[in-house]
Amino acid sequence: PQHKCGNQKSCPNFHFAFKIISGAANVVGPSICFDNEVLMSSVKNNIGRGLNIAVVNGTSGKFLRAEAFDMYSG
């Protein structure tokens, strides 16, 4: 069976599924999936070098904001 965000197991009831992939240099970009919705990825063109962060409401699961913080250039 298919599980949310491509995980190997389903989450228990009343829990959110998520998957975070850090990427590999300039070859594979990072991605963040939350409850079967891709929030950040190279396809969405909203990732960057450094820290990629997605903010989600922990109660409702609603996606609020995504940002990339370039730690190399300051």
Backbone torsions as a table, in degrees:
resi	resn	phi	psi	omega
1	PRO	NA	153.8	176.7
2	GLN	-81.6	133.2	176.6
3	HIS	-112.8	154.0	-176.9
4	LYS	-58.2	139.7	178.6
5	CYS	61.2	18.1	178.1
6	GLY	73.4	19.0	179.1
7	ASN	-71.0	161.0	-178.6
8	GLN	-79.1	-22.0	179.9
9	LYS	-133.1	157.4	173.9
10	SER	-81.0	152.0	176.8
11	CYS	-82.3	154.9	175.0
12	PRO	-63.1	162.9	176.7
13	ASN	-57.5	146.0	178.7
14	PHE	65.5	27.0	174.2
15	HIS	-126.6	153.5	178.1
16	PHE	-99.7	140.9	174.4
17	ALA	-88.5	143.2	174.7
18	PHE	-150.6	157.7	176.7
19	LYS	-148.0	128.5	179.4
20	ILE	-120.7	126.1	178.9
21	ILE	-116.8	125.1	-173.3
22	SER	-77.6	-23.1	-178.6
23	GLY	90.7	177.2	-178.2
24	ALA	-141.2	98.3	178.9
25	ALA	49.9	-130.0	179.4
26	ASN	-98.2	8.4	-175.5
27	VAL	-87.8	-52.5	-179.2
28	VAL	-123.9	124.4	-178.8
29	GLY	-80.6	161.1	177.6
30	PRO	-72.2	161.2	174.6
31	SER	-151.2	152.1	177.3
32	ILE	-131.0	123.0	176.6
33	CYS	-116.8	134.8	179.0
34	PHE	-135.2	121.3	179.3
35	ASP	50.7	45.0	176.4
36	ASN	72.0	16.9	175.2
37	GLU	-120.2	124.3	177.7
38	VAL	-75.8	117.6	-178.0
39	LEU	-91.5	-37.3	-179.6
40	MET	-139.1	136.2	177.0
41	SER	-170.2	167.1	176.8
42	SER	-67.6	-28.8	177.5
43	VAL	-65.8	-39.2	178.3
44	LYS	-79.0	-9.5	178.5
45	ASN	57.1	40.8	179.0
46	ASN	-128.7	27.8	176.2
47	ILE	-112.9	164.4	178.7
48	GLY	-153.8	176.5	177.7
49	ARG	-71.3	139.1	179.1
50	GLY	106.0	-139.8	-178.8
51	LEU	-91.8	126.9	175.7
52	ASN	-110.4	120.8	-172.6
53	ILE	-127.6	133.9	174.1
54	ALA	-116.7	133.8	179.1
55	VAL	-105.7	127.3	-177.0
56	VAL	-131.1	139.2	174.8
57	ASN	-66.9	120.2	-175.7
58	GLY	-69.6	-18.0	179.2
59	THR	-91.4	-49.3	-176.0
60	SER	-91.9	-22.5	-176.4
61	GLY	82.2	7.4	-178.6
62	LYS	-73.6	130.2	176.8
63	PHE	-71.1	128.4	-177.0
64	LEU	-106.0	-46.2	-173.9
65	ARG	-165.6	153.8	175.1
66	ALA	-136.5	139.6	179.0
67	GLU	-144.9	153.4	172.6
68	ALA	-117.6	132.7	-179.2
69	PHE	-115.4	114.1	-177.3
70	ASP	-78.7	105.4	-177.2
71	MET	-83.9	-14.7	-178.2
72	TYR	-76.3	-47.7	-176.3
73	SER	-86.4	-6.7	178.6
74	GLY	94.0	NA	NA
